[in-house]
């Protein structure tokens, strides 16, 4: 692992010594917004107008945060408007790379060998972690944003006036409720699995894993009488949750020691994730090879051998019978 310091790559071993054995995720620092007319968004600078062909998305197919952006790009029909690069699943001393491999799509913008080259091309003195997703502006040759929660909101609405597919996954009437639930799911589950799996202290691990399953239990109960988190149609809350759930049994149960129960032990959640998987375009964003090989091969402090398990066998295409559920 490593990070950029004033534009120079520095390799460092993962450590939680300064956080009492707890994993703490740094905030994403680049927070400009694409808007319909180029006006400034909630944070950062203006000047990023929604225009077909102007923007490029860098993702890891293994990364749950990047996965959210791929889903919204597919649901909103933005594939022809926003081009794509995919890094290799293995992340070691050089961070994310574009080394050849199945599913890797090279960088066409700066000829990057490493994702850090994209960050340096945007800001020669950048300091911070080099993460996915990255939304790049081909016109100004800058990174617009590297925070997935912002990017999916942009994809949801910014391109509606230039040919995006219909559909609003953040209804105004539900926005406050969606934000509140997202915050809790992020802390206890989306990031909670990392807090459990990367803990270096027994108490920190137990605290995190207890939160993971408290949240899963709550969601299982919530989905008993409604098809999606807020009724009969999915919102951004569902698409933020899905990448964590689709990785749960394949990675988090074993690799991150979140093994009190499996997702398949939760009838409502297991049906729910299969319902979301069935949406047009979503299955194509799920790559279990990238997912499993990234976690098990990259996190050598967690899995020193680098051996990748063959199982579990998961069938996300099995019918669910949940269509008859009330809106809730």
Secondary structure, DSSP 8 states (H G I E B T S, - for coil): -EEEETTEEEE-----GGGTT---------B---BTTS---SSS----B--TTSEEEEE-SS-HHHHHHHHHHHHTT-TTTEEEEE--S--BTTBSB--S-TT-B--SSS--SBHHHHHHHH-TT--B---S-EEEETTTTEEEE--HHHHHHHHHHTTGGGT--S--SS-GGGHHHHHHHHHHHIIIIITHHHHHHT--SHHHHHHHHHHHHHHHHHHHHHTTS-SBTTBSS--HHHHHHHHHHHHIIIIITTTT---SS-GGG-HHHHHHHHHHHTSTTTGGG--HHHHHHHHHHH-TTT-TT----------TTS----TTS---
